[in-house]
Amino acid sequence: MPPAARWLARLGVVAVALKFISDGFRDQWAPARGLGTALLYTAVLLGVCSAAVALTYLARRGRQG
């Protein structure tokens, strides 16, 4: 597996974990809604960044191959 794919998989796992953590905060503690929302936005940002990294990697690989 290429290193970029491994990093994408890791970032995906982190994003899913942040989603579950933020949902747990919202259910258990009402003032944590802001923290849960921040964690959710962080997960989305990680997803966007990982997609950008993957596209850059694939573009460079395509030019070399």
DSSP file (Angstrom, degrees, kcal/mol; ACC not computed):
  #  RESIDUE AA STRUCTURE BP1 BP2  ACC     N-H-->O    O-->H-N    N-H-->O    O-->H-N    TCO  KAPPA ALPHA  PHI   PSI    X-CA   Y-CA   Z-CA
    1    1 A M              0   0    0      0, 0.0     5,-0.0     0, 0.0     0, 0.0   0.000 360.0 360.0 360.0 131.3    0.0    0.0    0.0
    2    2 A P     >  -     0   0    0      0, 0.0     4,-1.9     0, 0.0     3,-0.4  -0.291 360.0-115.4 -65.3 152.1    1.5    3.4   -0.9
    3    3 A P  H  > S+     0   0    0      0, 0.0     4,-2.3     0, 0.0     5,-0.2   0.859 114.7  55.7 -58.2 -36.5    2.3    5.8    1.9
    4    4 A A  H  > S+     0   0    0      1,-0.2     4,-2.2     2,-0.2     5,-0.1   0.894 106.4  50.6 -64.9 -38.0   -0.4    8.3    0.8
    5    5 A A  H  > S+     0   0    0     -3,-0.4     4,-2.3     2,-0.2    -1,-0.2   0.887 109.0  51.7 -66.7 -37.8   -3.1    5.7    0.9
    6    6 A R  H  X S+     0   0    0     -4,-1.9     4,-2.4     2,-0.2    -2,-0.2   0.918 110.2  48.7 -63.4 -42.2   -2.0    4.7    4.5
    7    7 A W  H  X S+     0   0    0     -4,-2.3     4,-2.7     2,-0.2    -2,-0.2   0.890 110.0  51.8 -65.7 -38.0   -2.2    8.3    5.6
    8    8 A L  H  X S+     0   0    0     -4,-2.2     4,-2.2     2,-0.2    -1,-0.2   0.913 110.0  49.1 -63.3 -41.5   -5.6    8.7    4.0
    9    9 A A  H  X S+     0   0    0     -4,-2.3     4,-2.1     2,-0.2    -2,-0.2   0.916 111.9  48.7 -64.0 -42.3   -6.8    5.6    5.8
   10   10 A R  H  X S+     0   0    0     -4,-2.4     4,-2.4     1,-0.2    -2,-0.2   0.927 111.6  48.7 -63.4 -44.8   -5.4    6.9    9.1
   11   11 A L  H  X S+     0   0    0     -4,-2.7     4,-2.4     1,-0.2    -1,-0.2   0.864 109.4  53.6 -64.7 -34.4   -7.1   10.3    8.6
   12   12 A G  H  X S+     0   0    0     -4,-2.2     4,-2.3     2,-0.2    -1,-0.2   0.914 108.8  48.3 -63.9 -42.7  -10.3    8.6    7.8
   13   13 A V  H  X S+     0   0    0     -4,-2.1     4,-2.5     1,-0.2    -2,-0.2   0.909 111.8  49.9 -63.6 -42.1  -10.2    6.6   11.1
   14   14 A V  H  X S+     0   0    0     -4,-2.4     4,-2.6     2,-0.2    -2,-0.2   0.906 109.8  51.3 -63.6 -40.9   -9.4    9.8   13.0
   15   15 A A  H  X S+     0   0    0     -4,-2.4     4,-1.9     2,-0.2    -2,-0.2   0.916 111.4  46.6 -63.4 -42.8  -12.3   11.6   11.4
   16   16 A V  H  X S+     0   0    0     -4,-2.3     4,-2.1     2,-0.2    -1,-0.2   0.907 112.2  51.1 -65.5 -40.7  -14.8    8.8   12.2
   17   17 A A  H  X S+     0   0    0     -4,-2.5     4,-2.6     1,-0.2    -2,-0.2   0.917 108.9  50.7 -62.8 -42.8  -13.4    8.7   15.8
   18   18 A L  H  X S+     0   0    0     -4,-2.6     4,-2.6     1,-0.2    -1,-0.2   0.872 107.8  54.3 -62.5 -35.7  -13.9   12.5   16.2
   19   19 A K  H  X S+     0   0    0     -4,-1.9     4,-2.2     2,-0.2    -2,-0.2   0.938 111.0  44.3 -62.7 -46.6  -17.5   12.1   14.9
   20   20 A F  H  X S+     0   0    0     -4,-2.1     4,-2.1     2,-0.2    -2,-0.2   0.890 113.6  50.8 -66.6 -38.8  -18.3    9.5   17.6
   21   21 A I  H  X S+     0   0    0     -4,-2.6     4,-2.3     2,-0.2    -2,-0.2   0.923 110.6  48.8 -63.6 -43.8  -16.5   11.5   20.3
   22   22 A S  H  X S+     0   0    0     -4,-2.6     4,-2.1     1,-0.2    -2,-0.2   0.892 110.5  50.7 -66.1 -38.3  -18.4   14.7   19.4
   23   23 A D  H  X S+     0   0    0     -4,-2.2     4,-1.9     1,-0.2    -1,-0.2   0.899 110.1  50.8 -63.9 -39.3  -21.7   12.8   19.4
   24   24 A G  H  X S+     0   0    0     -4,-2.1     4,-2.1     1,-0.2     5,-0.2   0.899 109.1  50.7 -64.8 -40.8  -20.9   11.4   22.8
   25   25 A F  H  X S+     0   0    0     -4,-2.3     4,-2.3     1,-0.2     7,-0.3   0.917 109.6  50.7 -62.1 -42.7  -20.1   14.9   24.2
   26   26 A R  H  < S+     0   0    0     -4,-2.1    -1,-0.2     1,-0.2    -2,-0.2   0.881 113.8  44.4 -64.2 -37.7  -23.4   16.3   22.9
   27   27 A D  H  < S+     0   0    0     -4,-1.9    -1,-0.2    -5,-0.2    -2,-0.2   0.857 120.4  37.9 -75.6 -35.0  -25.4   13.5   24.5
   28   28 A Q  H  < S+     0   0    0     -4,-2.1     2,-0.4     1,-0.3    -2,-0.2   0.795 123.2  27.9 -89.7 -30.3  -23.7   13.5   27.9
   29   29 A W    ><  -     0   0    0     -4,-2.3     3,-1.6    -5,-0.2    -1,-0.3  -0.927  60.6-155.9-143.7 111.0  -23.0   17.1   28.6
   30   30 A A  G >  S+     0   0    0     -2,-0.4     3,-1.5     1,-0.3    -1,-0.1   0.857  93.4  56.3 -59.0 -41.5  -25.1   20.0   27.2
   31   31 A P  G >  S+     0   0    0      0, 0.0     3,-0.7     0, 0.0     4,-0.3   0.668  93.4  73.5 -66.2 -11.4  -22.5   22.7   27.4
   32   32 A A  G <>  +     0   0    0     -3,-1.6     4,-3.1    -7,-0.3     5,-0.2   0.373  63.7  99.9 -83.3   7.3  -20.2   20.5   25.2
   33   33 A R  H <> S+     0   0    0     -3,-1.5     4,-2.4     1,-0.2    -1,-0.2   0.907  83.5  49.2 -58.8 -40.2  -22.3   21.2   22.1
   34   34 A G  H <> S+     0   0    0     -3,-0.7     4,-2.2     2,-0.2    -1,-0.2   0.907 112.2  47.4 -65.2 -41.4  -19.7   23.8   21.0
   35   35 A L  H  > S+     0   0    0     -4,-0.3     4,-2.5     2,-0.2    -2,-0.2   0.909 111.9  50.5 -65.8 -42.0  -16.8   21.4   21.6
   36   36 A G  H  X S+     0   0    0     -4,-3.1     4,-2.1     1,-0.2    -2,-0.2   0.898 110.6  49.2 -62.3 -40.2  -18.7   18.7   19.7
   37   37 A T  H  X S+     0   0    0     -4,-2.4     4,-2.5    -5,-0.2    -1,-0.2   0.904 110.1  51.2 -65.7 -40.5  -19.3   21.0   16.8
   38   38 A A  H  X S+     0   0    0     -4,-2.2     4,-2.1     1,-0.2    -2,-0.2   0.906 110.2  49.4 -63.3 -41.2  -15.6   22.0   16.8
   39   39 A L  H  X S+     0   0    0     -4,-2.5     4,-2.1     2,-0.2    -1,-0.2   0.880 110.3  51.2 -65.2 -37.2  -14.6   18.3   16.7
   40   40 A L  H  X S+     0   0    0     -4,-2.1     4,-2.1     2,-0.2    -2,-0.2   0.918 110.0  48.4 -66.3 -42.7  -17.0   17.7   13.9
   41   41 A Y  H  X S+     0   0    0     -4,-2.5     4,-2.6     1,-0.2    -2,-0.2   0.868 109.3  54.3 -64.2 -35.1  -15.6   20.6   11.9
   42   42 A T  H  X S+     0   0    0     -4,-2.1     4,-2.5     2,-0.2    -1,-0.2   0.906 107.0  50.7 -63.4 -41.1  -12.1   19.3   12.6
   43   43 A A  H  X S+     0   0    0     -4,-2.1     4,-2.0     2,-0.2    -2,-0.2   0.908 111.1  48.0 -62.8 -41.7  -13.1   15.9   11.2
   44   44 A V  H  X S+     0   0    0     -4,-2.1     4,-2.3     2,-0.2    -2,-0.2   0.917 110.8  51.3 -65.1 -42.3  -14.4   17.6    8.0
   45   45 A L  H  X S+     0   0    0     -4,-2.6     4,-2.7     1,-0.2    -2,-0.2   0.901 108.4  51.8 -62.0 -41.0  -11.2   19.7    7.7
   46   46 A L  H  X S+     0   0    0     -4,-2.5     4,-2.6     1,-0.2    -1,-0.2   0.895 109.0  51.4 -61.0 -40.0   -9.1   16.5    8.0
   47   47 A G  H  X S+     0   0    0     -4,-2.0     4,-2.0     2,-0.2    -2,-0.2   0.916 111.1  46.4 -63.4 -43.6  -11.2   14.9    5.2
   48   48 A V  H  X S+     0   0    0     -4,-2.3     4,-2.1     2,-0.2    -2,-0.2   0.919 114.1  48.3 -65.7 -43.8  -10.7   17.9    2.9
   49   49 A C  H  X S+     0   0    0     -4,-2.7     4,-2.5     1,-0.2    -2,-0.2   0.907 110.8  50.6 -63.7 -41.3   -7.0   18.0    3.6
   50   50 A S  H  X S+     0   0    0     -4,-2.6     4,-2.4     1,-0.2    -1,-0.2   0.881 109.3  51.1 -66.4 -36.2   -6.6   14.3    3.1
   51   51 A A  H  X S+     0   0    0     -4,-2.0     4,-2.5     2,-0.2    -1,-0.2   0.900 110.1  50.0 -65.5 -39.3   -8.4   14.5   -0.3
   52   52 A A  H  X S+     0   0    0     -4,-2.1     4,-2.3     2,-0.2    -2,-0.2   0.911 111.2  48.8 -64.5 -42.2   -6.1   17.3   -1.3
   53   53 A V  H  X S+     0   0    0     -4,-2.5     4,-2.6     2,-0.2    -2,-0.2   0.919 112.0  49.2 -63.0 -43.3   -3.0   15.3   -0.3
   54   54 A A  H  X S+     0   0    0     -4,-2.4     4,-2.7     2,-0.2    -2,-0.2   0.917 111.6  47.9 -64.3 -43.2   -4.3   12.3   -2.3
   55   55 A L  H  X S+     0   0    0     -4,-2.5     4,-2.3     2,-0.2    -1,-0.2   0.900 112.6  49.2 -65.7 -39.7   -5.1   14.3   -5.4
   56   56 A T  H  X S+     0   0    0     -4,-2.3     4,-2.3     2,-0.2     5,-0.2   0.921 112.3  48.6 -63.4 -43.7   -1.6   15.9   -5.2
   57   57 A Y  H  X S+     0   0    0     -4,-2.6     4,-2.4     1,-0.2    -2,-0.2   0.931 113.1  46.7 -61.9 -46.4    0.0   12.5   -4.8
   58   58 A L  H  X S+     0   0    0     -4,-2.7     4,-2.2     1,-0.2    -1,-0.2   0.868 111.1  52.2 -66.7 -35.9   -1.9   11.0   -7.7
   59   59 A A  H  X S+     0   0    0     -4,-2.3     4,-1.6     2,-0.2    -1,-0.2   0.917 112.4  44.9 -65.8 -42.5   -1.2   14.0   -9.9
   60   60 A R  H  X S+     0   0    0     -4,-2.3     4,-1.5     1,-0.2    -2,-0.2   0.898 113.5  50.2 -66.8 -39.8    2.6   13.8   -9.3
   61   61 A R  H  X S+     0   0    0     -4,-2.4     4,-1.9     1,-0.2    -2,-0.2   0.882 108.3  53.4 -66.2 -37.9    2.5   10.0   -9.7
   62   62 A G  H  < S+     0   0    0     -4,-2.2    -1,-0.2     1,-0.2    -2,-0.2   0.861 108.1  49.8 -65.7 -36.0    0.7   10.4  -13.0
   63   63 A R  H  < S+     0   0    0     -4,-1.6    -1,-0.2     1,-0.2    -2,-0.2   0.815 113.7  45.8 -72.0 -30.4    3.3   12.8  -14.4
   64   64 A Q  H  <        0   0    0     -4,-1.5    -2,-0.2     1,-0.2    -1,-0.2   0.822 360.0 360.0 -80.9 -31.3    6.2   10.5  -13.4
   65   65 A G     <        0   0    0     -4,-1.9    -1,-0.2    -5,-0.2    -2,-0.2   0.458 360.0 360.0 -82.2 360.0    4.6    7.3  -14.8
